[in-house]
Amino acid sequence: MRVEFDEPKCVAAGQCAMVAPGVFDQRDDDGVAIVLDATPGEDQHEAVREAAAVCPAAAIRLVEA
């Protein structure tokens, strides 16, 4: 799995960071998400899929390998 993130679409809701904190975080200055691990381990895949599903801006895209 590879995480692709469209930063300009991000509305800084923080859902991704709450659901998958090992993969996503938020910048301190504006709350926009950042990807900590673009190729998360299999143990993170379920949480990353959920993070993509709950993103209100649809800024997260997953490329399944």
Secondary structure, DSSP 8 states (H G I E B T S, - for coil): -EEEE-GGG-----HHHHH-TTTEEE-TTT--EEES-SS--GGGHHHHHHHHHH-TT--EEEE--
